[in-house]
Amino acid sequence: PNLTETIGWGAPIFKLNGKNVAGLCAFKNHLVYSPQSSAVLEELAKDLSEYVTAKSSLQFAVDKPLPEPLVRKLLTARIAEIS
C-alpha cells in the first residue's frame, strides 16, 4: 500500500521511498516483470525456474499470469533488499 506508481522507460514502475521495487512491460508475445534487482532473481531462482529470466527481469506468457504467491515473494524480497 505504500508503493507509488510512476512511469519509467515508458512502462509502469512501482517505487518505495524513491527506490524502484517492481516494473512491468507488455510485448506482443510475452509480459515482463522486473524486481529491479538481479539479487532478487538469484535469491528466488528455484521459484523462477519455469520462466525465462534476464539480468533483472523475468518473462511470462500473456495468457498465464504470475501466481500471486510468487508476486508476493518477489515484492517481499525486493522491499527487504532496499529497506
PDB file of N, CA, C and O in Angstrom:
ATOM      1  N   PRO A   1       0.803  -1.223   0.000  1.00  0.00           N
ATOM      2  CA  PRO A   1       0.000   0.000   0.000  1.00  0.00           C
ATOM      3  C   PRO A   1       0.838   1.276   0.000  1.00  0.00           C
ATOM      4  O   PRO A   1       0.317   2.347  -0.310  1.00  0.00           O
ATOM      5  N   ASN A   2       2.113   1.185   0.338  1.00  0.00           N
ATOM      6  CA  ASN A   2       2.959   2.377   0.383  1.00  0.00           C
ATOM      7  C   ASN A   2       3.727   2.609  -0.907  1.00  0.00           C
ATOM      8  O   ASN A   2       4.550   3.522  -0.978  1.00  0.00           O
ATOM      9  N   LEU A   3       3.472   1.797  -1.929  1.00  0.00           N
ATOM     10  CA  LEU A   3       4.171   1.962  -3.195  1.00  0.00           C
ATOM     11  C   LEU A   3       3.563   3.105  -3.997  1.00  0.00           C
ATOM     12  O   LEU A   3       2.356   3.342  -3.956  1.00  0.00           O
ATOM     13  N   THR A   4       4.414   3.798  -4.719  1.00  0.00           N
ATOM     14  CA  THR A   4       3.992   4.878  -5.601  1.00  0.00           C
ATOM     15  C   THR A   4       4.167   4.406  -7.031  1.00  0.00           C
ATOM     16  O   THR A   4       5.217   3.873  -7.390  1.00  0.00           O
ATOM     17  N   GLU A   5       3.138   4.599  -7.854  1.00  0.00           N
ATOM     18  CA  GLU A   5       3.230   4.208  -9.259  1.00  0.00           C
ATOM     19  C   GLU A   5       3.757   5.377 -10.072  1.00  0.00           C
ATOM     20  O   GLU A   5       3.255   6.496  -9.969  1.00  0.00           O
ATOM     21  N   THR A   6       4.771   5.109 -10.877  1.00  0.00           N
ATOM     22  CA  THR A   6       5.348   6.107 -11.763  1.00  0.00           C
ATOM     23  C   THR A   6       5.513   5.478 -13.148  1.00  0.00           C
ATOM     24  O   THR A   6       5.183   4.311 -13.357  1.00  0.00           O
ATOM     25  N   ILE A   7       6.018   6.255 -14.068  1.00  0.00           N
ATOM     26  CA  ILE A   7       6.338   5.741 -15.398  1.00  0.00           C
ATOM     27  C   ILE A   7       7.836   5.909 -15.595  1.00  0.00           C
ATOM     28  O   ILE A   7       8.377   6.998 -15.401  1.00  0.00           O
ATOM     29  N   GLY A   8       8.499   4.833 -15.979  1.00  0.00           N
ATOM     30  CA  GLY A   8       9.922   4.873 -16.267  1.00  0.00           C
ATOM     31  C   GLY A   8      10.181   4.036 -17.498  1.00  0.00           C
ATOM     32  O   GLY A   8       9.638   2.940 -17.632  1.00  0.00           O
ATOM     33  N   TRP A   9      10.997   4.536 -18.387  1.00  0.00           N
ATOM     34  CA  TRP A   9      11.295   3.825 -19.631  1.00  0.00           C
ATOM     35  C   TRP A   9      10.019   3.474 -20.396  1.00  0.00           C
ATOM     36  O   TRP A   9       9.971   2.472 -21.110  1.00  0.00           O
ATOM     37  N   GLY A  10       8.978   4.311 -20.243  1.00  0.00           N
ATOM     38  CA  GLY A  10       7.716   4.108 -20.951  1.00  0.00           C
ATOM     39  C   GLY A  10       6.838   3.013 -20.372  1.00  0.00           C
ATOM     40  O   GLY A  10       5.904   2.562 -21.035  1.00  0.00           O
ATOM     41  N   ALA A  11       7.115   2.575 -19.156  1.00  0.00           N
ATOM     42  CA  ALA A  11       6.355   1.478 -18.544  1.00  0.00           C
ATOM     43  C   ALA A  11       6.103   1.785 -17.064  1.00  0.00           C
ATOM     44  O   ALA A  11       6.805   2.603 -16.469  1.00  0.00           O
ATOM     45  N   PRO A  12       5.099   1.125 -16.471  1.00  0.00           N
ATOM     46  CA  PRO A  12       4.824   1.353 -15.050  1.00  0.00           C
ATOM     47  C   PRO A  12       5.959   0.831 -14.161  1.00  0.00           C
ATOM     48  O   PRO A  12       6.467  -0.275 -14.346  1.00  0.00           O
ATOM     49  N   ILE A  13       6.329   1.656 -13.209  1.00  0.00           N
ATOM     50  CA  ILE A  13       7.333   1.303 -12.202  1.00  0.00           C
ATOM     51  C   ILE A  13       6.711   1.632 -10.843  1.00  0.00           C
ATOM     52  O   ILE A  13       6.099   2.686 -10.668  1.00  0.00           O
ATOM     53  N   PHE A  14       6.875   0.734  -9.904  1.00  0.00           N
ATOM     54  CA  PHE A  14       6.382   0.974  -8.548  1.00  0.00           C
ATOM     55  C   PHE A  14       7.574   1.249  -7.648  1.00  0.00           C
ATOM     56  O   PHE A  14       8.564   0.518  -7.675  1.00  0.00           O
ATOM     57  N   LYS A  15       7.472   2.316  -6.844  1.00  0.00           N
ATOM     58  CA  LYS A  15       8.580   2.751  -6.004  1.00  0.00           C
ATOM     59  C   LYS A  15       8.177   2.761  -4.537  1.00  0.00           C
ATOM     60  O   LYS A  15       7.006   2.904  -4.188  1.00  0.00           O
ATOM     61  N   LEU A  16       9.179   2.606  -3.702  1.00  0.00           N
ATOM     62  CA  LEU A  16       9.015   2.732  -2.256  1.00  0.00           C
ATOM     63  C   LEU A  16      10.135   3.639  -1.776  1.00  0.00           C
ATOM     64  O   LEU A  16      11.315   3.338  -1.954  1.00  0.00           O
ATOM     65  N   ASN A  17       9.753   4.751  -1.166  1.00  0.00           N
ATOM     66  CA  ASN A  17      10.742   5.728  -0.684  1.00  0.00           C
ATOM     67  C   ASN A  17      11.726   6.132  -1.786  1.00  0.00           C
ATOM     68  O   ASN A  17      12.922   6.285  -1.538  1.00  0.00           O
ATOM     69  N   GLY A  18      11.211   6.300  -2.992  1.00  0.00           N
ATOM     70  CA  GLY A  18      12.024   6.747  -4.115  1.00  0.00           C
ATOM     71  C   GLY A  18      12.850   5.670  -4.796  1.00  0.00           C
ATOM     72  O   GLY A  18      13.550   5.958  -5.767  1.00  0.00           O
ATOM     73  N   LYS A  19      12.784   4.434  -4.311  1.00  0.00           N
ATOM     74  CA  LYS A  19      13.558   3.345  -4.919  1.00  0.00           C
ATOM     75  C   LYS A  19      12.639   2.402  -5.687  1.00  0.00           C
ATOM     76  O   LYS A  19      11.548   2.070  -5.224  1.00  0.00           O
ATOM     77  N   ASN A  20      13.092   1.972  -6.866  1.00  0.00           N
ATOM     78  CA  ASN A  20      12.293   1.069  -7.685  1.00  0.00           C
ATOM     79  C   ASN A  20      12.121  -0.281  -6.998  1.00  0.00           C
ATOM     80  O   ASN A  20      13.081  -0.871  -6.501  1.00  0.00           O
ATOM     81  N   VAL A  21      10.872  -0.759  -6.981  1.00  0.00           N
ATOM     82  CA  VAL A  21      10.545  -2.046  -6.370  1.00  0.00           C
ATOM     83  C   VAL A  21      10.129  -3.053  -7.432  1.00  0.00           C
ATOM     84  O   VAL A  21      10.506  -4.223  -7.361  1.00  0.00           O
ATOM     85  N   ALA A  22       9.358  -2.610  -8.411  1.00  0.00           N
ATOM     86  CA  ALA A  22       8.858  -3.518  -9.443  1.00  0.00           C
ATOM     87  C   ALA A  22       8.512  -2.735 -10.696  1.00  0.00           C
ATOM     88  O   ALA A  22       8.077  -1.585 -10.633  1.00  0.00           O
ATOM     89  N   GLY A  23       8.713  -3.379 -11.829  1.00  0.00           N
ATOM     90  CA  GLY A  23       8.350  -2.782 -13.101  1.00  0.00           C
ATOM     91  C   GLY A  23       7.645  -3.808 -13.968  1.00  0.00           C
ATOM     92  O   GLY A  23       7.843  -5.013 -13.815  1.00  0.00           O
ATOM     93  N   LEU A  24       6.828  -3.321 -14.872  1.00  0.00           N
ATOM     94  CA  LEU A  24       6.062  -4.187 -15.769  1.00  0.00           C
ATOM     95  C   LEU A  24       6.205  -3.691 -17.196  1.00  0.00           C
ATOM     96  O   LEU A  24       6.280  -2.486 -17.436  1.00  0.00           O
ATOM     97  N   CYS A  25       6.242  -4.612 -18.134  1.00  0.00           N
ATOM     98  CA  CYS A  25       6.256  -4.277 -19.557  1.00  0.00           C
ATOM     99  C   CYS A  25       5.412  -5.301 -20.304  1.00  0.00           C
ATOM    100  O   CYS A  25       5.350  -6.470 -19.921  1.00  0.00           O
ATOM    101  N   ALA A  26       4.776  -4.857 -21.357  1.00  0.00           N
ATOM    102  CA  ALA A  26       3.963  -5.747 -22.187  1.00  0.00           C
ATOM    103  C   ALA A  26       4.510  -5.755 -23.607  1.00  0.00           C
ATOM    104  O   ALA A  26       4.817  -4.710 -24.182  1.00  0.00           O
ATOM    105  N   PHE A  27       4.622  -6.949 -24.153  1.00  0.00           N
ATOM    106  CA  PHE A  27       5.049  -7.141 -25.523  1.00  0.00           C
ATOM    107  C   PHE A  27       4.023  -8.019 -26.225  1.00  0.00           C
ATOM    108  O   PHE A  27       3.121  -8.553 -25.579  1.00  0.00           O
ATOM    109  N   LYS A  28       4.146  -8.172 -27.514  1.00  0.00           N
ATOM    110  CA  LYS A  28       3.163  -8.922 -28.285  1.00  0.00           C
ATOM    111  C   LYS A  28       3.003 -10.365 -27.791  1.00  0.00           C
ATOM    112  O   LYS A  28       1.881 -10.853 -27.654  1.00  0.00           O
ATOM    113  N   ASN A  29       4.114 -11.037 -27.527  1.00  0.00           N
ATOM    114  CA  ASN A  29       4.057 -12.462 -27.199  1.00  0.00           C
ATOM    115  C   ASN A  29       4.380 -12.809 -25.755  1.00  0.00           C
ATOM    116  O   ASN A  29       4.324 -13.980 -25.378  1.00  0.00           O
ATOM    117  N   HIS A  30       4.717 -11.817 -24.939  1.00  0.00           N
ATOM    118  CA  HIS A  30       5.014 -12.093 -23.535  1.00  0.00           C
ATOM    119  C   HIS A  30       4.912 -10.815 -22.705  1.00  0.00           C
ATOM    120  O   HIS A  30       4.843  -9.707 -23.239  1.00  0.00           O
ATOM    121  N   LEU A  31       4.906 -10.997 -21.402  1.00  0.00           N
ATOM    122  CA  LEU A  31       4.922  -9.891 -20.452  1.00  0.00           C
ATOM    123  C   LEU A  31       6.199  -9.996 -19.641  1.00  0.00           C
ATOM    124  O   LEU A  31       6.801 -11.066 -19.551  1.00  0.00           O
ATOM    125  N   VAL A  32       6.610  -8.886 -19.053  1.00  0.00           N
ATOM    126  CA  VAL A  32       7.833  -8.871 -18.258  1.00  0.00           C
ATOM    127  C   VAL A  32       7.549  -8.259 -16.900  1.00  0.00           C
ATOM    128  O   VAL A  32       6.883  -7.230 -16.787  1.00  0.00           O
ATOM    129  N   TYR A  33       8.069  -8.918 -15.865  1.00  0.00           N
ATOM    130  CA  TYR A  33       8.044  -8.389 -14.503  1.00  0.00           C
ATOM    131  C   TYR A  33       9.498  -8.184 -14.106  1.00  0.00           C
ATOM    132  O   TYR A  33      10.331  -9.069 -14.302  1.00  0.00           O
ATOM    133  N   SER A  34       9.798  -7.032 -13.555  1.00  0.00           N
ATOM    134  CA  SER A  34      11.162  -6.769 -13.123  1.00  0.00           C
ATOM    135  C   SER A  34      11.177  -6.340 -11.666  1.00  0.00           C
ATOM    136  O   SER A  34      10.584  -5.322 -11.310  1.00  0.00           O
ATOM    137  N   PRO A  35      11.854  -7.112 -10.821  1.00  0.00           N
ATOM    138  CA  PRO A  35      12.002  -6.691  -9.434  1.00  0.00           C
ATOM    139  C   PRO A  35      13.090  -5.627  -9.274  1.00  0.00           C
ATOM    140  O   PRO A  35      13.408  -5.216  -8.157  1.00  0.00           O
ATOM    141  N   GLN A  36      13.660  -5.183 -10.405  1.00  0.00           N
ATOM    142  CA  GLN A  36      14.678  -4.143 -10.415  1.00  0.00           C
ATOM    143  C   GLN A  36      15.938  -4.572  -9.673  1.00  0.00           C
ATOM    144  O   GLN A  36      16.673  -3.735  -9.149  1.00  0.00           O
ATOM    145  N   SER A  37      16.185  -5.880  -9.633  1.00  0.00           N
ATOM    146  CA  SER A  37      17.331  -6.387  -8.891  1.00  0.00           C
ATOM    147  C   SER A  37      17.700  -7.790  -9.356  1.00  0.00           C
ATOM    148  O   SER A  37      16.867  -8.696  -9.339  1.00  0.00           O
ATOM    149  N   SER A  38      18.937  -7.964  -9.767  1.00  0.00           N
ATOM    150  CA  SER A  38      19.387  -9.312 -10.132  1.00  0.00           C
ATOM    151  C   SER A  38      19.527 -10.188  -8.885  1.00  0.00           C
ATOM    152  O   SER A  38      19.370 -11.406  -8.965  1.00  0.00           O
ATOM    153  N   ALA A  39      19.818  -9.581  -7.741  1.00  0.00           N
ATOM    154  CA  ALA A  39      19.965 -10.356  -6.496  1.00  0.00           C
ATOM    155  C   ALA A  39      18.652 -11.028  -6.106  1.00  0.00           C
ATOM    156  O   ALA A  39      18.658 -12.155  -5.612  1.00  0.00           O
ATOM    157  N   VAL A  40      17.531 -10.349  -6.323  1.00  0.00           N
ATOM    158  CA  VAL A  40      16.218 -10.937  -6.015  1.00  0.00           C
ATOM    159  C   VAL A  40      15.965 -12.138  -6.906  1.00  0.00           C
ATOM    160  O   VAL A  40      15.471 -13.164  -6.436  1.00  0.00           O
ATOM    161  N   LEU A  41      16.295 -12.027  -8.184  1.00  0.00           N
ATOM    162  CA  LEU A  41      16.108 -13.152  -9.095  1.00  0.00           C
ATOM    163  C   LEU A  41      17.004 -14.327  -8.708  1.00  0.00           C
ATOM    164  O   LEU A  41      16.588 -15.482  -8.796  1.00  0.00           O
ATOM    165  N   GLU A  42      18.214 -14.040  -8.286  1.00  0.00           N
ATOM    166  CA  GLU A  42      19.115 -15.107  -7.839  1.00  0.00           C
ATOM    167  C   GLU A  42      18.578 -15.773  -6.575  1.00  0.00           C
ATOM    168  O   GLU A  42      18.609 -16.997  -6.448  1.00  0.00           O
ATOM    169  N   GLU A  43      18.088 -14.962  -5.648  1.00  0.00           N
ATOM    170  CA  GLU A  43      17.539 -15.484  -4.390  1.00  0.00           C
ATOM    171  C   GLU A  43      16.351 -16.410  -4.623  1.00  0.00           C
ATOM    172  O   GLU A  43      16.185 -17.404  -3.915  1.00  0.00           O
ATOM    173  N   LEU A  44      15.530 -16.087  -5.608  1.00  0.00           N
ATOM    174  CA  LEU A  44      14.318 -16.856  -5.874  1.00  0.00           C
ATOM    175  C   LEU A  44      14.442 -17.737  -7.120  1.00  0.00           C
ATOM    176  O   LEU A  44      13.435 -18.093  -7.733  1.00  0.00           O
ATOM    177  N   ALA A  45      15.655 -18.082  -7.486  1.00  0.00           N
ATOM    178  CA  ALA A  45      15.901 -18.840  -8.720  1.00  0.00           C
ATOM    179  C   ALA A  45      15.077 -20.129  -8.803  1.00  0.00           C
ATOM    180  O   ALA A  45      14.563 -20.454  -9.873  1.00  0.00           O
ATOM    181  N   LYS A  46      14.942 -20.858  -7.712  1.00  0.00           N
ATOM    182  CA  LYS A  46      14.160 -22.102  -7.742  1.00  0.00           C
ATOM    183  C   LYS A  46      12.696 -21.822  -8.060  1.00  0.00           C
ATOM    184  O   LYS A  46      12.063 -22.580  -8.795  1.00  0.00           O
ATOM    185  N   ASP A  47      12.155 -20.736  -7.508  1.00  0.00           N
ATOM    186  CA  ASP A  47      10.759 -20.371  -7.761  1.00  0.00           C
ATOM    187  C   ASP A  47      10.545 -19.897  -9.199  1.00  0.00           C
ATOM    188  O   ASP A  47       9.424 -19.930  -9.707  1.00  0.00           O
ATOM    189  N   LEU A  48      11.617 -19.459  -9.849  1.00  0.00           N
ATOM    190  CA  LEU A  48      11.513 -18.866 -11.180  1.00  0.00           C
ATOM    191  C   LEU A  48      12.002 -19.797 -12.293  1.00  0.00           C
ATOM    192  O   LEU A  48      12.145 -19.371 -13.439  1.00  0.00           O
ATOM    193  N   SER A  49      12.257 -21.049 -11.963  1.00  0.00           N
ATOM    194  CA  SER A  49      12.860 -21.968 -12.924  1.00  0.00           C
ATOM    195  C   SER A  49      12.032 -22.187 -14.192  1.00  0.00           C
ATOM    196  O   SER A  49      12.592 -22.536 -15.232  1.00  0.00           O
ATOM    197  N   GLU A  50      10.731 -21.992 -14.131  1.00  0.00           N
ATOM    198  CA  GLU A  50       9.898 -22.203 -15.325  1.00  0.00           C
ATOM    199  C   GLU A  50       9.763 -20.947 -16.196  1.00  0.00           C
ATOM    200  O   GLU A  50       9.069 -20.961 -17.212  1.00  0.00           O
ATOM    201  N   TYR A  51      10.425 -19.877 -15.792  1.00  0.00           N
ATOM    202  CA  TYR A  51      10.335 -18.618 -16.533  1.00  0.00           C
ATOM    203  C   TYR A  51      11.662 -18.299 -17.203  1.00  0.00           C
ATOM    204  O   TYR A  51      12.720 -18.746 -16.761  1.00  0.00           O
ATOM    205  N   VAL A  52      11.589 -17.520 -18.274  1.00  0.00           N
ATOM    206  CA  VAL A  52      12.786 -17.002 -18.916  1.00  0.00           C
ATOM    207  C   VAL A  52      13.229 -15.799 -18.092  1.00  0.00           C
ATOM    208  O   VAL A  52      12.455 -14.865 -17.883  1.00  0.00           O
ATOM    209  N   THR A  53      14.469 -15.822 -17.628  1.00  0.00           N
ATOM    210  CA  THR A  53      14.959 -14.699 -16.837  1.00  0.00           C
ATOM    211  C   THR A  53      16.122 -14.022 -17.536  1.00  0.00           C
ATOM    212  O   THR A  53      16.842 -14.636 -18.323  1.00  0.00           O
ATOM    213  N   ALA A  54      16.288 -12.760 -17.237  1.00  0.00           N
ATOM    214  CA  ALA A  54      17.419 -11.972 -17.726  1.00  0.00           C
ATOM    215  C   ALA A  54      18.098 -11.389 -16.492  1.00  0.00           C
ATOM    216  O   ALA A  54      17.843 -11.841 -15.376  1.00  0.00           O
ATOM    217  N   LYS A  55      18.937 -10.414 -16.675  1.00  0.00           N
ATOM    218  CA  LYS A  55      19.702  -9.860 -15.557  1.00  0.00           C
ATOM    219  C   LYS A  55      18.812  -9.418 -14.400  1.00  0.00           C
ATOM    220  O   LYS A  55      19.101  -9.730 -13.245  1.00  0.00           O
ATOM    221  N   SER A  56      17.736  -8.698 -14.695  1.00  0.00           N
ATOM    222  CA  SER A  56      16.883  -8.218 -13.597  1.00  0.00           C
ATOM    223  C   SER A  56      15.395  -8.276 -13.951  1.00  0.00           C
ATOM    224  O   SER A  56      14.609  -7.447 -13.492  1.00  0.00           O
ATOM    225  N   SER A  57      15.014  -9.264 -14.774  1.00  0.00           N
ATOM    226  CA  SER A  57      13.598  -9.386 -15.137  1.00  0.00           C
ATOM    227  C   SER A  57      13.256 -10.825 -15.491  1.00  0.00           C
ATOM    228  O   SER A  57      14.133 -11.662 -15.704  1.00  0.00           O
ATOM    229  N   LEU A  58      11.961 -11.087 -15.546  1.00  0.00           N
ATOM    230  CA  LEU A  58      11.507 -12.408 -15.969  1.00  0.00           C
ATOM    231  C   LEU A  58      10.337 -12.262 -16.914  1.00  0.00           C
ATOM    232  O   LEU A  58       9.520 -11.351 -16.781  1.00  0.00           O
ATOM    233  N   GLN A  59      10.267 -13.169 -17.872  1.00  0.00           N
ATOM    234  CA  GLN A  59       9.198 -13.170 -18.869  1.00  0.00           C
ATOM    235  C   GLN A  59       8.161 -14.216 -18.501  1.00  0.00           C
ATOM    236  O   GLN A  59       8.479 -15.275 -17.960  1.00  0.00           O
ATOM    237  N   PHE A  60       6.898 -13.887 -18.810  1.00  0.00           N
ATOM    238  CA  PHE A  60       5.837 -14.870 -18.638  1.00  0.00           C
ATOM    239  C   PHE A  60       4.811 -14.685 -19.744  1.00  0.00           C
ATOM    240  O   PHE A  60       4.720 -13.623 -20.360  1.00  0.00           O
ATOM    241  N   ALA A  61       4.047 -15.733 -19.980  1.00  0.00           N
ATOM    242  CA  ALA A  61       3.097 -15.751 -21.094  1.00  0.00           C
ATOM    243  C   ALA A  61       1.954 -14.769 -20.861  1.00  0.00           C
ATOM    244  O   ALA A  61       1.508 -14.557 -19.733  1.00  0.00           O
ATOM    245  N   VAL A  62       1.500 -14.187 -21.947  1.00  0.00           N
ATOM    246  CA  VAL A  62       0.393 -13.234 -21.892  1.00  0.00           C
ATOM    247  C   VAL A  62      -0.860 -13.879 -21.303  1.00  0.00           C
ATOM    248  O   VAL A  62      -1.624 -13.226 -20.592  1.00  0.00           O
ATOM    249  N   ASP A  63      -1.065 -15.148 -21.597  1.00  0.00           N
ATOM    250  CA  ASP A  63      -2.286 -15.825 -21.147  1.00  0.00           C
ATOM    251  C   ASP A  63      -2.097 -16.617 -19.850  1.00  0.00           C
ATOM    252  O   ASP A  63      -2.978 -17.387 -19.466  1.00  0.00           O
ATOM    253  N   LYS A  64      -0.961 -16.438 -19.172  1.00  0.00           N
ATOM    254  CA  LYS A  64      -0.719 -17.149 -17.919  1.00  0.00           C
ATOM    255  C   LYS A  64      -0.083 -16.185 -16.914  1.00  0.00           C
ATOM    256  O   LYS A  64       1.141 -16.084 -16.846  1.00  0.00           O
ATOM    257  N   PRO A  65      -0.898 -15.483 -16.140  1.00  0.00           N
ATOM    258  CA  PRO A  65      -0.359 -14.503 -15.197  1.00  0.00           C
ATOM    259  C   PRO A  65       0.539 -15.146 -14.140  1.00  0.00           C
ATOM    260  O   PRO A  65       0.438 -16.338 -13.852  1.00  0.00           O
ATOM    261  N   LEU A  66       1.408 -14.331 -13.578  1.00  0.00           N
ATOM    262  CA  LEU A  66       2.236 -14.820 -12.481  1.00  0.00           C
ATOM    263  C   LEU A  66       1.340 -15.155 -11.293  1.00  0.00           C
ATOM    264  O   LEU A  66       0.398 -14.417 -11.004  1.00  0.00           O
ATOM    265  N   PRO A  67       1.619 -16.249 -10.607  1.00  0.00           N
ATOM    266  CA  PRO A  67       0.824 -16.596  -9.431  1.00  0.00           C
ATOM    267  C   PRO A  67       1.015 -15.546  -8.327  1.00  0.00           C
ATOM    268  O   PRO A  67       2.123 -15.055  -8.109  1.00  0.00           O
ATOM    269  N   GLU A  68      -0.066 -15.216  -7.647  1.00  0.00           N
ATOM    270  CA  GLU A  68       0.000 -14.194  -6.599  1.00  0.00           C
ATOM    271  C   GLU A  68       1.044 -14.505  -5.529  1.00  0.00           C
ATOM    272  O   GLU A  68       1.751 -13.590  -5.107  1.00  0.00           O
ATOM    273  N   PRO A  69       1.179 -15.762  -5.064  1.00  0.00           N
ATOM    274  CA  PRO A  69       2.223 -16.041  -4.065  1.00  0.00           C
ATOM    275  C   PRO A  69       3.636 -15.713  -4.567  1.00  0.00           C
ATOM    276  O   PRO A  69       4.484 -15.270  -3.792  1.00  0.00           O
ATOM    277  N   LEU A  70       3.882 -15.929  -5.850  1.00  0.00           N
ATOM    278  CA  LEU A  70       5.189 -15.612  -6.414  1.00  0.00           C
ATOM    279  C   LEU A  70       5.402 -14.101  -6.445  1.00  0.00           C
ATOM    280  O   LEU A  70       6.484 -13.619  -6.108  1.00  0.00           O
ATOM    281  N   VAL A  71       4.388 -13.361  -6.843  1.00  0.00           N
ATOM    282  CA  VAL A  71       4.493 -11.900  -6.865  1.00  0.00           C
ATOM    283  C   VAL A  71       4.762 -11.387  -5.446  1.00  0.00           C
ATOM    284  O   VAL A  71       5.580 -10.487  -5.254  1.00  0.00           O
ATOM    285  N   ARG A  72       4.085 -11.951  -4.472  1.00  0.00           N
ATOM    286  CA  ARG A  72       4.318 -11.549  -3.072  1.00  0.00           C
ATOM    287  C   ARG A  72       5.763 -11.834  -2.658  1.00  0.00           C
ATOM    288  O   ARG A  72       6.387 -11.011  -1.988  1.00  0.00           O
ATOM    289  N   LYS A  73       6.298 -12.989  -3.049  1.00  0.00           N
ATOM    290  CA  LYS A  73       7.695 -13.323  -2.729  1.00  0.00           C
ATOM    291  C   LYS A  73       8.649 -12.321  -3.381  1.00  0.00           C
ATOM    292  O   LYS A  73       9.588 -11.843  -2.744  1.00  0.00           O
ATOM    293  N   LEU A  74       8.402 -12.008  -4.650  1.00  0.00           N
ATOM    294  CA  LEU A  74       9.250 -11.059  -5.363  1.00  0.00           C
ATOM    295  C   LEU A  74       9.216  -9.682  -4.698  1.00  0.00           C
ATOM    296  O   LEU A  74      10.257  -9.056  -4.499  1.00  0.00           O
ATOM    297  N   LEU A  75       8.027  -9.223  -4.362  1.00  0.00           N
ATOM    298  CA  LEU A  75       7.902  -7.918  -3.718  1.00  0.00           C
ATOM    299  C   LEU A  75       8.554  -7.910  -2.336  1.00  0.00           C
ATOM    300  O   LEU A  75       9.276  -6.975  -1.990  1.00  0.00           O
ATOM    301  N   THR A  76       8.298  -8.946  -1.557  1.00  0.00           N
ATOM    302  CA  THR A  76       8.852  -9.027  -0.213  1.00  0.00           C
ATOM    303  C   THR A  76      10.384  -9.026  -0.256  1.00  0.00           C
ATOM    304  O   THR A  76      11.032  -8.336   0.531  1.00  0.00           O
ATOM    305  N   ALA A  77      10.957  -9.802  -1.178  1.00  0.00           N
ATOM    306  CA  ALA A  77      12.413  -9.871  -1.294  1.00  0.00           C
ATOM    307  C   ALA A  77      13.009  -8.519  -1.697  1.00  0.00           C
ATOM    308  O   ALA A  77      14.031  -8.102  -1.152  1.00  0.00           O
ATOM    309  N   ARG A  78      12.376  -7.846  -2.639  1.00  0.00           N
ATOM    310  CA  ARG A  78      12.901  -6.552  -3.095  1.00  0.00           C
ATOM    311  C   ARG A  78      12.763  -5.494  -2.010  1.00  0.00           C
ATOM    312  O   ARG A  78      13.688  -4.712  -1.791  1.00  0.00           O
ATOM    313  N   ILE A  79      11.635  -5.458  -1.336  1.00  0.00           N
ATOM    314  CA  ILE A  79      11.436  -4.477  -0.268  1.00  0.00           C
ATOM    315  C   ILE A  79      12.445  -4.716   0.858  1.00  0.00           C
ATOM    316  O   ILE A  79      12.996  -3.764   1.410  1.00  0.00           O
ATOM    317  N   ALA A  80      12.685  -5.971   1.196  1.00  0.00           N
ATOM    318  CA  ALA A  80      13.684  -6.286   2.223  1.00  0.00           C
ATOM    319  C   ALA A  80      15.069  -5.822   1.782  1.00  0.00           C
ATOM    320  O   ALA A  80      15.853  -5.329   2.593  1.00  0.00           O
ATOM    321  N   GLU A  81      15.360  -5.980   0.503  1.00  0.00           N
ATOM    322  CA  GLU A  81      16.674  -5.594  -0.028  1.00  0.00           C
ATOM    323  C   GLU A  81      16.903  -4.089   0.086  1.00  0.00           C
ATOM    324  O   GLU A  81      18.008  -3.661   0.421  1.00  0.00           O
ATOM    325  N   ILE A  82      15.884  -3.281  -0.186  1.00  0.00           N
ATOM    326  CA  ILE A  82      16.071  -1.831  -0.176  1.00  0.00           C
ATOM    327  C   ILE A  82      15.815  -1.190   1.184  1.00  0.00           C
ATOM    328  O   ILE A  82      16.095  -0.007   1.379  1.00  0.00           O
ATOM    329  N   SER A  83      15.289  -1.960   2.114  1.00  0.00           N
ATOM    330  CA  SER A  83      14.979  -1.398   3.437  1.00  0.00           C
ATOM    331  C   SER A  83      16.202  -1.328   4.321  1.00  0.00           C
ATOM    332  O   SER A  83      16.112  -0.880   5.464  1.00  0.00           O
TER     333      SER A  83
END
